[in-house]
Amino acid sequence: MLPSVIVFSALAASALAIPVDPVDKIEFASCEYPNNTANALHMYSCSTSGDTIEVKWVRVTDLNGVDIYPIDPKQPVILELAAYNNGPDYADNKADVRIFEYQKSWQTGVCGWAEVPTFGQLNGIDGCEFAHNCPLTAGDLDLKIELDLSPYANIISMLTANSAIQIQISMKDYNPGSSHEEITCVVAQLKIV
Ligand SMILES: *[C@@H]1O[C@H](CO)[C@@H](O)[C@H](O)[C@H]1NC(C)=O
């Protein structure tokens, strides 16, 4: 009996003696906010050459039109979007949405965008139904889209509060007779709370 207690204590003591590097842990928890997302939403176009709609700027407000930042994904927001449509009127469109979180890689220790699994829930979102943005007419577009992510609570729960996330939206033409080609692609990077 006694020897095994001694062995156990010796093991416990050596386990305690394993040096823990607190600096490593702190670094793991935090990445800098990329592209000044600590202070403001950063948006850019990921369009390829065939895309017809160019998004010029995006503003996020609450339901009363007051600018908000950072953004609480659990609250509905208004996305105000200024764009220019070089193509025809689009009576119907669908969007594929991907979400990434800015994280430090376990392997490399480098901060980068890690995709949040959405299990296809954010593919083929009907723009007319979800964003009430139809039709997308030719020329200048000033869209106010009410965005309520509460149906996607399971996805929101995977996001870390006080981190930077990136939302990539690829919109496709669903006009009758179209081949569902991409009409615009936008990346929005922002801080969530
Ligand atoms: C910052 O934004 C630019 C486009 O404005 C983009 O090319 C770059 O990848 C972004 N950096 C990060 C870390 O996302």
The ligand as a Gaussian input file, in Angstrom:
#p B3LYP/6-31G(d) Opt

LIG

0 1
 C       -7.741000      42.811000     -45.865000
 O       -8.490000      43.344000     -46.944000
 C       -7.943000      43.119000     -48.230000
 C       -8.853000      43.777000     -49.247000
 O       -9.168000      45.099000     -48.911000
 C       -7.795000      41.648000     -48.495000
 O       -7.203000      41.439000     -49.748000
 C       -6.963000      41.009000     -47.403000
 O       -6.956000      39.612000     -47.608000
 C       -7.588000      41.320000     -46.057000
 N       -6.766000      40.744000     -44.977000
 C       -7.241000      39.783000     -44.200000
 C       -6.327000      39.311000     -43.111000
 O       -8.337000      39.290000     -44.351000

